Amino acid sequence: MNIYVGNLPFQTTDGELETLFSSHGQVHSANVITDRETGRSRGFGFVEMDDDAEARRAIEELDGYEMDGRRLRVNEARPRR
C-alpha cells in the first residue's frame, strides 16, 4: 500500500521517514518529495508498505502524530491522474 505523509517538517530525510514507519511494520520504500530546482523538501512524502494490515495500522497510529512541532497528515495515497 502506498501511504501519503503530509505536513512533514522540512528537514525530514528519507531515512527518518522510514524509521518512523518501520516501527509499525516492514517498509518497502520511503521518499520525501523535493523541489526539482532547489532540492529542498516540499513538506510531504510517500511510504510504501507491502502488508496492507500493517499499513492501515501505521496510518491509524501516525495520523496526527506530532513530529518536530508539526502534526502529520497520514492517509492512503490516491492514484496519480
CNS distance restraints for C-alpha pairs under 8 A (distance, minus, plus):
assign (resid   1 and name CA) (resid  48 and name CA) 5.67 0.50 0.50
assign (resid   1 and name CA) (resid  49 and name CA) 5.34 0.50 0.50
assign (resid   1 and name CA) (resid  50 and name CA) 6.00 0.50 0.50
assign (resid   1 and name CA) (resid  51 and name CA) 7.14 0.50 0.50
assign (resid   1 and name CA) (resid  52 and name CA) 5.81 0.50 0.50
assign (resid   1 and name CA) (resid  55 and name CA) 6.53 0.50 0.50
assign (resid   1 and name CA) (resid  76 and name CA) 7.36 0.50 0.50
assign (resid   2 and name CA) (resid  46 and name CA) 6.75 0.50 0.50
assign (resid   2 and name CA) (resid  47 and name CA) 5.90 0.50 0.50
assign (resid   2 and name CA) (resid  48 and name CA) 4.50 0.50 0.50
assign (resid   2 and name CA) (resid  49 and name CA) 6.56 0.50 0.50
assign (resid   2 and name CA) (resid  76 and name CA) 6.19 0.50 0.50
assign (resid   2 and name CA) (resid  77 and name CA) 5.53 0.50 0.50
assign (resid   3 and name CA) (resid  46 and name CA) 5.46 0.50 0.50
assign (resid   3 and name CA) (resid  47 and name CA) 5.07 0.50 0.50
assign (resid   3 and name CA) (resid  48 and name CA) 6.06 0.50 0.50
assign (resid   3 and name CA) (resid  49 and name CA) 7.84 0.50 0.50
assign (resid   3 and name CA) (resid  55 and name CA) 7.62 0.50 0.50
assign (resid   3 and name CA) (resid  59 and name CA) 7.70 0.50 0.50
assign (resid   3 and name CA) (resid  74 and name CA) 6.97 0.50 0.50
assign (resid   3 and name CA) (resid  75 and name CA) 5.78 0.50 0.50
assign (resid   3 and name CA) (resid  76 and name CA) 4.54 0.50 0.50
assign (resid   3 and name CA) (resid  77 and name CA) 4.83 0.50 0.50
assign (resid   4 and name CA) (resid  44 and name CA) 7.50 0.50 0.50
assign (resid   4 and name CA) (resid  45 and name CA) 6.12 0.50 0.50
assign (resid   4 and name CA) (resid  46 and name CA) 4.80 0.50 0.50
assign (resid   4 and name CA) (resid  47 and name CA) 6.69 0.50 0.50
assign (resid   4 and name CA) (resid  73 and name CA) 7.84 0.50 0.50
assign (resid   4 and name CA) (resid  74 and name CA) 5.69 0.50 0.50
assign (resid   4 and name CA) (resid  75 and name CA) 5.45 0.50 0.50
assign (resid   4 and name CA) (resid  76 and name CA) 5.82 0.50 0.50
assign (resid   4 and name CA) (resid  77 and name CA) 4.72 0.50 0.50
assign (resid   5 and name CA) (resid  44 and name CA) 5.55 0.50 0.50
assign (resid   5 and name CA) (resid  45 and name CA) 5.21 0.50 0.50
assign (resid   5 and name CA) (resid  46 and name CA) 5.82 0.50 0.50
assign (resid   5 and name CA) (resid  47 and name CA) 7.47 0.50 0.50
assign (resid   5 and name CA) (resid  72 and name CA) 6.63 0.50 0.50
assign (resid   5 and name CA) (resid  73 and name CA) 5.67 0.50 0.50
assign (resid   5 and name CA) (resid  74 and name CA) 4.64 0.50 0.50
assign (resid   5 and name CA) (resid  75 and name CA) 6.86 0.50 0.50
assign (resid   6 and name CA) (resid  43 and name CA) 6.41 0.50 0.50
assign (resid   6 and name CA) (resid  44 and name CA) 4.37 0.50 0.50
assign (resid   6 and name CA) (resid  45 and name CA) 6.56 0.50 0.50
assign (resid   6 and name CA) (resid  72 and name CA) 5.75 0.50 0.50
assign (resid   6 and name CA) (resid  73 and name CA) 4.79 0.50 0.50
assign (resid   6 and name CA) (resid  74 and name CA) 6.33 0.50 0.50
assign (resid   7 and name CA) (resid  43 and name CA) 5.48 0.50 0.50
assign (resid   7 and name CA) (resid  44 and name CA) 5.93 0.50 0.50
assign (resid   7 and name CA) (resid  70 and name CA) 6.63 0.50 0.50
assign (resid   7 and name CA) (resid  71 and name CA) 6.68 0.50 0.50
assign (resid   7 and name CA) (resid  72 and name CA) 5.23 0.50 0.50
assign (resid   7 and name CA) (resid  73 and name CA) 6.16 0.50 0.50
assign (resid   8 and name CA) (resid  12 and name CA) 6.75 0.50 0.50
assign (resid   8 and name CA) (resid  43 and name CA) 4.71 0.50 0.50
assign (resid   8 and name CA) (resid  44 and name CA) 5.42 0.50 0.50
assign (resid   8 and name CA) (resid  45 and name CA) 7.71 0.50 0.50
assign (resid   8 and name CA) (resid  67 and name CA) 7.52 0.50 0.50
assign (resid   8 and name CA) (resid  70 and name CA) 6.90 0.50 0.50
assign (resid   8 and name CA) (resid  71 and name CA) 7.91 0.50 0.50
assign (resid   8 and name CA) (resid  72 and name CA) 6.19 0.50 0.50
assign (resid   9 and name CA) (resid  43 and name CA) 6.18 0.50 0.50
assign (resid   9 and name CA) (resid  67 and name CA) 7.10 0.50 0.50
assign (resid   9 and name CA) (resid  68 and name CA) 6.55 0.50 0.50
assign (resid   9 and name CA) (resid  70 and name CA) 6.53 0.50 0.50
assign (resid  10 and name CA) (resid  40 and name CA) 7.60 0.50 0.50
assign (resid  10 and name CA) (resid  41 and name CA) 5.39 0.50 0.50
assign (resid  10 and name CA) (resid  42 and name CA) 6.98 0.50 0.50
assign (resid  10 and name CA) (resid  43 and name CA) 5.40 0.50 0.50
assign (resid  11 and name CA) (resid  41 and name CA) 7.13 0.50 0.50
assign (resid  12 and name CA) (resid  16 and name CA) 6.28 0.50 0.50
assign (resid  12 and name CA) (resid  17 and name CA) 6.99 0.50 0.50
assign (resid  12 and name CA) (resid  32 and name CA) 7.45 0.50 0.50
assign (resid  12 and name CA) (resid  41 and name CA) 7.82 0.50 0.50
assign (resid  13 and name CA) (resid  17 and name CA) 6.35 0.50 0.50
assign (resid  13 and name CA) (resid  31 and name CA) 7.99 0.50 0.50
assign (resid  13 and name CA) (resid  32 and name CA) 6.45 0.50 0.50
assign (resid  14 and name CA) (resid  18 and name CA) 6.18 0.50 0.50
assign (resid  14 and name CA) (resid  30 and name CA) 5.63 0.50 0.50
assign (resid  14 and name CA) (resid  31 and name CA) 5.07 0.50 0.50
assign (resid  14 and name CA) (resid  32 and name CA) 5.48 0.50 0.50
assign (resid  15 and name CA) (resid  19 and name CA) 6.11 0.50 0.50
assign (resid  15 and name CA) (resid  30 and name CA) 7.38 0.50 0.50
assign (resid  16 and name CA) (resid  20 and name CA) 6.18 0.50 0.50
assign (resid  17 and name CA) (resid  21 and name CA) 6.46 0.50 0.50
assign (resid  17 and name CA) (resid  30 and name CA) 6.21 0.50 0.50
assign (resid  17 and name CA) (resid  31 and name CA) 7.54 0.50 0.50
assign (resid  17 and name CA) (resid  32 and name CA) 7.65 0.50 0.50
assign (resid  17 and name CA) (resid  47 and name CA) 7.79 0.50 0.50
assign (resid  18 and name CA) (resid  22 and name CA) 5.87 0.50 0.50
assign (resid  18 and name CA) (resid  27 and name CA) 6.64 0.50 0.50
assign (resid  18 and name CA) (resid  29 and name CA) 7.14 0.50 0.50
assign (resid  18 and name CA) (resid  30 and name CA) 5.28 0.50 0.50
assign (resid  18 and name CA) (resid  47 and name CA) 7.36 0.50 0.50
assign (resid  19 and name CA) (resid  23 and name CA) 6.79 0.50 0.50
assign (resid  20 and name CA) (resid  24 and name CA) 7.98 0.50 0.50
assign (resid  21 and name CA) (resid  25 and name CA) 6.86 0.50 0.50
assign (resid  21 and name CA) (resid  27 and name CA) 6.81 0.50 0.50
assign (resid  21 and name CA) (resid  47 and name CA) 7.83 0.50 0.50
assign (resid  21 and name CA) (resid  58 and name CA) 6.69 0.50 0.50
assign (resid  22 and name CA) (resid  26 and name CA) 5.67 0.50 0.50
assign (resid  22 and name CA) (resid  27 and name CA) 5.64 0.50 0.50
assign (resid  24 and name CA) (resid  54 and name CA) 6.32 0.50 0.50
assign (resid  24 and name CA) (resid  55 and name CA) 7.67 0.50 0.50
assign (resid  24 and name CA) (resid  57 and name CA) 7.11 0.50 0.50
assign (resid  24 and name CA) (resid  58 and name CA) 5.50 0.50 0.50
assign (resid  25 and name CA) (resid  49 and name CA) 7.60 0.50 0.50
assign (resid  25 and name CA) (resid  51 and name CA) 7.81 0.50 0.50
assign (resid  25 and name CA) (resid  54 and name CA) 5.46 0.50 0.50
assign (resid  25 and name CA) (resid  55 and name CA) 7.34 0.50 0.50
assign (resid  25 and name CA) (resid  58 and name CA) 7.75 0.50 0.50
assign (resid  26 and name CA) (resid  49 and name CA) 6.19 0.50 0.50
assign (resid  26 and name CA) (resid  50 and name CA) 7.09 0.50 0.50
assign (resid  26 and name CA) (resid  51 and name CA) 7.45 0.50 0.50
assign (resid  26 and name CA) (resid  54 and name CA) 7.77 0.50 0.50
assign (resid  27 and name CA) (resid  47 and name CA) 7.18 0.50 0.50
assign (resid  27 and name CA) (resid  48 and name CA) 6.13 0.50 0.50
assign (resid  27 and name CA) (resid  49 and name CA) 4.77 0.50 0.50
assign (resid  27 and name CA) (resid  50 and name CA) 7.14 0.50 0.50
assign (resid  28 and name CA) (resid  47 and name CA) 7.58 0.50 0.50
assign (resid  28 and name CA) (resid  48 and name CA) 5.32 0.50 0.50
assign (resid  28 and name CA) (resid  49 and name CA) 5.21 0.50 0.50
assign (resid  28 and name CA) (resid  50 and name CA) 6.45 0.50 0.50
assign (resid  29 and name CA) (resid  47 and name CA) 5.69 0.50 0.50
assign (resid  29 and name CA) (resid  48 and name CA) 5.14 0.50 0.50
assign (resid  29 and name CA) (resid  49 and name CA) 7.20 0.50 0.50
assign (resid  30 and name CA) (resid  45 and name CA) 7.42 0.50 0.50
assign (resid  30 and name CA) (resid  46 and name CA) 5.81 0.50 0.50
assign (resid  30 and name CA) (resid  47 and name CA) 4.32 0.50 0.50
assign (resid  30 and name CA) (resid  48 and name CA) 6.38 0.50 0.50
assign (resid  31 and name CA) (resid  45 and name CA) 5.44 0.50 0.50
assign (resid  31 and name CA) (resid  46 and name CA) 5.39 0.50 0.50
assign (resid  31 and name CA) (resid  47 and name CA) 6.44 0.50 0.50
assign (resid  32 and name CA) (resid  41 and name CA) 6.70 0.50 0.50
assign (resid  32 and name CA) (resid  42 and name CA) 7.83 0.50 0.50
assign (resid  32 and name CA) (resid  43 and name CA) 7.57 0.50 0.50
assign (resid  32 and name CA) (resid  44 and name CA) 6.03 0.50 0.50
assign (resid  32 and name CA) (resid  45 and name CA) 4.11 0.50 0.50
assign (resid  32 and name CA) (resid  46 and name CA) 6.57 0.50 0.50
assign (resid  33 and name CA) (resid  41 and name CA) 5.91 0.50 0.50
assign (resid  33 and name CA) (resid  42 and name CA) 5.85 0.50 0.50
assign (resid  33 and name CA) (resid  43 and name CA) 7.27 0.50 0.50
assign (resid  33 and name CA) (resid  44 and name CA) 5.99 0.50 0.50
assign (resid  33 and name CA) (resid  45 and name CA) 5.16 0.50 0.50
assign (resid  33 and name CA) (resid  46 and name CA) 7.79 0.50 0.50
assign (resid  34 and name CA) (resid  38 and name CA) 7.94 0.50 0.50
assign (resid  34 and name CA) (resid  39 and name CA) 5.40 0.50 0.50
assign (resid  34 and name CA) (resid  40 and name CA) 5.22 0.50 0.50
assign (resid  34 and name CA) (resid  41 and name CA) 4.22 0.50 0.50
assign (resid  34 and name CA) (resid  42 and name CA) 5.24 0.50 0.50
assign (resid  35 and name CA) (resid  39 and name CA) 4.99 0.50 0.50
assign (resid  35 and name CA) (resid  40 and name CA) 5.49 0.50 0.50
assign (resid  35 and name CA) (resid  41 and name CA) 6.25 0.50 0.50
assign (resid  35 and name CA) (resid  42 and name CA) 6.11 0.50 0.50
assign (resid  46 and name CA) (resid  77 and name CA) 7.77 0.50 0.50
assign (resid  49 and name CA) (resid  54 and name CA) 7.52 0.50 0.50
assign (resid  49 and name CA) (resid  55 and name CA) 5.88 0.50 0.50
assign (resid  50 and name CA) (resid  55 and name CA) 7.73 0.50 0.50
assign (resid  51 and name CA) (resid  55 and name CA) 6.21 0.50 0.50
assign (resid  52 and name CA) (resid  56 and name CA) 6.08 0.50 0.50
assign (resid  53 and name CA) (resid  57 and name CA) 6.25 0.50 0.50
assign (resid  54 and name CA) (resid  58 and name CA) 6.14 0.50 0.50
assign (resid  55 and name CA) (resid  59 and name CA) 6.19 0.50 0.50
assign (resid  56 and name CA) (resid  60 and name CA) 6.22 0.50 0.50
assign (resid  57 and name CA) (resid  61 and name CA) 6.12 0.50 0.50
assign (resid  58 and name CA) (resid  62 and name CA) 5.78 0.50 0.50
assign (resid  59 and name CA) (resid  63 and name CA) 5.72 0.50 0.50
assign (resid  59 and name CA) (resid  74 and name CA) 5.64 0.50 0.50
assign (resid  59 and name CA) (resid  75 and name CA) 5.77 0.50 0.50
assign (resid  59 and name CA) (resid  76 and name CA) 7.57 0.50 0.50
assign (resid  61 and name CA) (resid  65 and name CA) 7.48 0.50 0.50
assign (resid  62 and name CA) (resid  72 and name CA) 7.15 0.50 0.50
assign (resid  62 and name CA) (resid  73 and name CA) 7.93 0.50 0.50
assign (resid  62 and name CA) (resid  74 and name CA) 6.50 0.50 0.50
assign (resid  63 and name CA) (resid  71 and name CA) 7.80 0.50 0.50
assign (resid  63 and name CA) (resid  72 and name CA) 5.80 0.50 0.50
assign (resid  63 and name CA) (resid  73 and name CA) 5.17 0.50 0.50
assign (resid  63 and name CA) (resid  74 and name CA) 4.60 0.50 0.50
assign (resid  63 and name CA) (resid  75 and name CA) 7.20 0.50 0.50
assign (resid  64 and name CA) (resid  71 and name CA) 4.95 0.50 0.50
assign (resid  64 and name CA) (resid  72 and name CA) 5.03 0.50 0.50
assign (resid  64 and name CA) (resid  73 and name CA) 5.91 0.50 0.50
assign (resid  64 and name CA) (resid  74 and name CA) 7.47 0.50 0.50
assign (resid  65 and name CA) (resid  71 and name CA) 5.37 0.50 0.50
assign (resid  65 and name CA) (resid  72 and name CA) 5.45 0.50 0.50
assign (resid  65 and name CA) (resid  73 and name CA) 7.98 0.50 0.50
assign (resid  66 and name CA) (resid  70 and name CA) 5.26 0.50 0.50
assign (resid  66 and name CA) (resid  71 and name CA) 4.34 0.50 0.50
assign (resid  66 and name CA) (resid  72 and name CA) 6.24 0.50 0.50
assign (resid  67 and name CA) (resid  71 and name CA) 6.31 0.50 0.50
assign (resid  67 and name CA) (resid  72 and name CA) 7.00 0.50 0.50
